[in-house]
Amino acid sequence: MYKCFFSGMMALFVVGCASNAHNSTAEAPAESDSLTQITDTIPMEEPLDTVAVEYLLGKFDPAKAEDFVRIEDAYSGGNARGTYLHQEAYEAFKKMHAAAKADGVTLTILSSTRNFWRQKSIWEAKWTGSRLVGGKNLAKTVANPQDRALVILKYSSMPGTSRHHWGTDIDINNFENSYFESGRGLKEYQWLVAHGPEFGFCQPYSAKGTARPFGYEMEKWHWSYMPLAKRYLNSYQALVNHDMIEGFKGSEAASGIDVITKYVMGISPDCK
């Protein structure tokens, strides 16, 4: 029997617990002061499907989590300044950063951990049209909720489904694939492809095709620290269902799209 460890609670409950145990209001509930309550309770050698559901859904505050650390300015830029990353992933990135620098390549984190509420603000801005997508106000141009969600899902995750929730994933150097196709960007990307795995990093959103038919479009900038992310992905598949993906505008489209199978699990086979 699997057990879920909820932040701020000492009680255990079985996986089949009702989905209404999760807060569905617009306001963020009280967040965990320490993820060690979640992750350190479970020895790493135990089955990989025992990570807390609240953590997997991003419903915690990384600034208050003991196993998350603030990214130093020397390694970050843009919106990543002052943000947080899981300590293990951060230490691995710093080693990769040093190795890249020795080869004349600079790696800068532009985006790191985004919890549920941060992802919600991004998603709902696109959903309501306050943030244009491809130059369009989707609230006016795409009436059907499922169709509108699919447009946003080309590059943005539904709240509760993003790998950025876990503190394992980072966006590096640029947010345009074209940047990595020539000049300095190409050199950076080639270095990451060749050496990223040596430090535990993998590009989850590779080119779509027979090996990856579903999911987000290719993101050459998105890299995931696999020693932790594999564990969390296995846990997510075992513990999370579509009823738990709620609390934001457009959440009703999650089940019809099968966002867990096609997007959460829709990653490069090299990253599974």
C-alpha positions in Angstrom: 0.0 0.0 0.0 1.5 3.3 -1.1 1.5 6.2 1.3 1.5 9.9 0.6 3.2 12.4 2.9 1.5 15.8 2.9 3.4 18.8 4.0 2.3 20.2 7.3 0.6 16.9 8.2 1.7 14.0 10.2 -1.1 11.6 9.2 -0.7 9.1 6.4 -3.3 8.2 3.9 -3.6 5.6 1.2 -3.2 6.4 -2.5 -6.8 6.0 -3.2 -7.8 8.9 -1.1 -10.4 11.3 -2.5 -9.1 14.1 -4.7 -10.9 16.7 -2.7 -8.2 16.4 -0.1 -6.3 18.9 -2.2 -7.0 22.6 -1.9 -8.9 24.0 -4.9 -9.2 27.6 -3.9 -7.5 30.4 -5.8 -5.5 31.4 -2.7 -2.3 29.4 -1.9 -2.7 27.2 1.2 -0.1 27.3 3.9 3.2 26.0 2.5 5.7 23.5 4.0 8.5 25.0 6.0 10.7 22.1 5.2 10.8 19.5 2.4 12.9 17.3 4.6 9.6 16.4 6.2 8.8 15.0 2.8 11.9 13.6 1.2 14.1 12.7 4.2 11.3 10.6 5.8 11.8 8.1 3.0 15.1 6.4 2.5 16.3 6.7 -1.1 16.6 2.9 -1.3 12.9 2.4 -0.9 10.6 2.1 -4.0 10.6 5.2 -6.2 6.8 5.9 -5.9 6.7 7.2 -2.4 7.3 10.9 -2.8 4.7 13.3 -1.4 1.9 14.3 -3.7 1.9 17.9 -2.6 5.6 18.1 -3.5 5.0 16.6 -6.9 2.3 19.1 -7.6 4.5 22.0 -6.6 2.4 23.0 -3.6 5.3 24.2 -1.4 7.5 27.2 -1.0 11.1 26.5 -2.1 12.3 29.5 -0.2 11.3 27.7 3.1 12.5 24.3 2.1 15.6 23.1 3.9 16.8 21.0 0.9 16.5 23.9 -1.5 19.1 26.6 -1.9 19.1 30.1 -3.4 20.9 30.3 -6.8 23.9 32.6 -6.6 24.0 35.5 -9.0 27.2 34.2 -10.5 25.2 31.3 -12.0 21.9 33.0 -12.8 20.4 35.7 -14.9 17.0 37.1 -15.9 14.1 35.8 -13.9 16.2 33.2 -12.2 18.0 35.7 -10.0 17.0 35.1 -6.4 15.2 31.9 -7.2 15.8 28.4 -5.8 16.9 24.9 -6.8 17.1 21.6 -5.1 20.5 21.5 -3.4 21.7 18.3 -5.1 20.7 19.5 -8.5 22.4 22.9 -7.8 25.7 21.3 -6.7 25.7 19.2 -9.9 25.1 22.3 -12.0 27.9 24.2 -10.4 30.3 21.3 -11.3 29.0 21.3 -14.8 29.3 25.1 -15.0 33.0 24.9 -14.0 33.7 22.2 -16.6 32.0 24.1 -19.3 33.9 27.3 -18.4 37.2 25.4 -18.7 36.1 24.6 -22.3 35.2 28.2 -23.0 31.4 27.8 -22.6 29.3 29.8 -20.2 26.1 28.3 -18.8 23.6 30.6 -17.1 20.4 29.6 -15.4 17.5 31.7 -16.7 14.7 29.8 -14.9 14.6 27.3 -12.1 12.0 26.2 -9.6 8.5 27.4 -10.2 6.0 26.2 -7.7 2.3 25.6 -8.3 1.3 29.2 -7.7 4.0 30.7 -9.9 3.0 28.3 -12.7 -0.6 29.2 -12.2 0.1 32.9 -12.7 1.9 32.1 -16.0 -0.9 29.7 -17.2 -3.8 31.9 -16.3 -2.2 35.0 -17.9 -2.2 33.1 -21.2 -5.6 31.6 -20.6 -7.3 34.9 -19.9 -5.5 36.7 -22.7 -3.6 39.2 -20.5 -0.5 37.6 -21.9 -0.6 37.0 -25.7 0.4 33.6 -27.2 1.8 33.8 -30.7 0.5 37.4 -30.8 -3.1 36.3 -30.1 -5.5 36.7 -27.2 -6.5 33.1 -26.7 -9.6 34.1 -24.6 -11.0 35.8 -27.7 -9.6 33.5 -30.5 -10.0 30.0 -29.0 -13.3 29.4 -27.2 -13.1 25.7 -26.7 -11.2 25.0 -23.4 -9.4 21.9 -24.6 -8.3 23.6 -27.8 -7.1 26.6 -25.8 -5.2 24.4 -23.4 -3.5 22.6 -26.3 -2.2 25.9 -27.6 -0.7 26.9 -24.3 0.7 23.5 -23.8 3.1 23.8 -26.7 5.5 25.5 -24.3 3.9 26.1 -21.0 2.8 23.4 -18.4 -0.5 23.2 -16.6 0.0 24.0 -12.9 0.7 20.8 -11.0 2.3 19.1 -14.0 5.6 21.0 -14.5 9.0 19.4 -14.0 10.0 22.9 -12.8 8.0 22.2 -9.6 10.6 19.7 -8.4 13.7 21.8 -8.3 15.4 19.5 -10.7 15.0 21.4 -14.0 16.6 24.5 -15.3 16.4 26.6 -18.5 19.8 27.6 -19.7 21.1 30.6 -21.7 18.2 31.4 -24.1 14.5 30.6 -24.7 14.7 30.3 -28.5 15.7 27.1 -30.2 17.1 29.2 -33.1 19.7 30.6 -30.7 21.3 27.2 -30.3 21.6 26.5 -34.0 24.5 28.7 -34.9 27.5 30.6 -33.4 28.0 30.7 -29.6 24.6 29.1 -29.0 25.4 26.1 -31.1 28.7 25.6 -29.3 26.8 25.8 -25.9 24.2 23.2 -27.1 26.8 20.8 -28.5 28.7 21.0 -25.2 25.6 20.3 -23.2 24.7 17.3 -25.4 28.2 15.9 -25.1 28.8 16.6 -21.5 25.5 17.2 -19.7 25.0 13.5 -19.0 28.3 13.3 -17.2 26.8 15.6 -14.5 23.4 13.9 -14.5 21.6 16.3 -16.9 19.4 15.4 -19.8 17.2 17.3 -22.3 13.7 16.1 -21.7 12.0 17.9 -24.5 13.9 16.6 -27.5 12.7 16.8 -31.1 9.2 15.3 -31.5 8.9 12.2 -33.7 8.5 8.4 -33.4 10.6 8.3 -30.2 8.6 11.2 -28.6 5.3 11.6 -30.4 3.6 13.6 -27.6 4.3 16.5 -25.3 5.7 20.0 -25.5 7.6 21.2 -28.5 11.4 20.8 -28.5 13.2 23.0 -25.9 17.0 23.0 -26.3 17.3 25.2 -23.3 15.5 22.9 -20.8 17.8 20.5 -18.9 16.8 18.1 -16.1 18.9 16.6 -13.2 18.0 13.0 -13.7 19.2 11.3 -10.4 16.3 13.1 -8.7 13.9 13.8 -11.6 13.6 10.1 -12.5 12.5 9.3 -9.0 9.9 12.1 -9.0 8.6 11.1 -12.4 8.1 7.5 -11.3 6.3 8.8 -8.2 4.1 11.2 -10.2 3.0 8.3 -12.5 2.2 6.1 -9.5 0.4 8.7 -7.3 -1.1 11.6 -9.3 -4.3 11.4 -11.2 -6.2 14.0 -13.2 -8.6 14.8 -10.4 -5.6 16.2 -8.5 -4.8 18.7 -11.3 -7.1 21.5 -10.3 -7.3 24.9 -8.8 -6.7 27.0 -11.9 -8.6 28.2 -14.9 -8.8 25.6 -17.6 -8.1 22.7 -15.4 -11.2 21.0 -16.7 -9.3 20.2 -19.9 -6.6 18.1 -18.2 -8.4 14.8 -18.3 -9.7 15.1 -21.9 -6.2 15.9 -23.1 -4.7 13.2 -20.9 -2.0 15.7 -19.8 -0.3 13.1 -17.5 0.4 10.6 -20.2 1.0 13.0 -23.1 2.8 15.8 -21.3 4.2 14.8 -17.9 5.4 11.4 -19.4 5.9 12.8 -22.9 9.7 13.2 -22.6 12.8 11.9 -24.4 13.3 8.2 -23.8 16.9 9.2 -22.8 15.4 10.9 -19.7 13.3 8.1 -18.4 
